[in-house]
Amino acid sequence: MSVQSEELNERTIVFAINVLDLVDKLPQTPRGKVIAYQLAKCGTSVGANYFASCNARSRREFIAKLGTVVEESEESVYWLVIIKHTRIVAGPEVPGLLQEAIELRAIFSRSLGTARENARAARAGRPKRRANDQMTK
């Protein structure tokens, strides 16, 4: 694993822990329980699937798993926006966590685009594009 990948892996772990801390603060109402369950699943899945993508056995598997990472980070953004708009939790952590989810989504989306471009180039016999240097903040 590259230094950038290790740093990004650590970042997703911190994100998951912060999501779980926020989930613990959600009220035990029907809507709180739904939001908590959904956010806990997708917020922890970002890092788990990123870790799996780093250990992919093929380029195709890497792209597929990275696509899942993008989907899970997008879903995390969605649920954090719901929390922000409903004000179901008061506290300063929601805007920061939302910003981190948006940044992770952007990083993984760019990485997925680069991986797909490299796969197309490999099929066409062209040299691959250099990976983004923007894998971390």
Summary of the structure (lengths in Angstrom):
residues: 137
radius of gyration: 16.3
end to end distance: 17.7
largest distance: 56.2
contacts: 403
relative contact order: 0.15
helix: 79%
strand: 0%
